């Protein structure tokens, strides 16, 4: 028997800004989840996606700089 989960809600730009502000304020994941009306797992998943995106962008910039030398 499968357990059905509610469909994931897309993140809005306002929620991402609030996520950044809450992280800068030093809030814990549980507090952020309550403030954004999301689960802790949703917070973790979003942070992972953002960190991977930023890391990839940093690698691309580094490769461009090396190519220019």
Secondary structure as UniProt FT lines:
FT   HELIX           13..24
FT   TURN            25..26
FT   HELIX           29..36
FT   HELIX           40..68
//
